[in-house]
Amino acid sequence: MSYSMEYSATVEDLLRRFPGPVVLLRSRVKWGLVTLLGAGFAIIGAFMISDGNSAGYGVSAFFSAVALIGIVSPMPGSGSLRLTGEEFTITSLYRSGSIRWRDVDNFAVIRLRLVGFDFLDRSPSFGAAANRIISGRQGALPDNYRMNLHQLARLMTEWRRLALNQPFS
């Protein structure tokens, strides 16, 4: 049985649902604000164009894309974090990737206001090495999934601990 995150769920509530699956969803409010800000700046770009400033084309195009991402991100199926006993799956803009718990460690809040993690037993790729330089970790969750960042880092750490105590299939 799948469980979608409710605003009132605590880390303890979610850990009681181990081995899951538990699905954490993106915040509609947060992405609604991204949409409004993107649309607002796209309109400013349009006014720049009407005043003869050609930089308005770039401003309008960029912030129109931001607004579009803000519209799509909270749509059903577009963005989530799915936790199971063997792996976690990140879905962002309808693309998914799974990472096994035994392949990661060190979940923590990082400089970019995200929850970051490191990969184990893997020579770092160029992207992972660049991520470490920028953020202090090799990978990161792309959203906070309606949770406080420290709570999300704790949830990921504790879920991993539970998962590693389970036999792998």
Buried (B, 14 or more C-beta within 10 A) or exposed (E): EEBEBEEEBEBEEBBEBBEBBBBBBBBEEBBBEBBEBBBEBBBBBBEBBEEEEEEBEEBBEBBBEBBBBBBBBBEEEBBBBBBBBBBBBBBBEEEEEEBBBBBBEBBBBBEEEBBBBBBEEEEEEEEBEEBBEEBBBBBBBBBBBBBEBEBBBBBBBBBBEBBEEEEEE
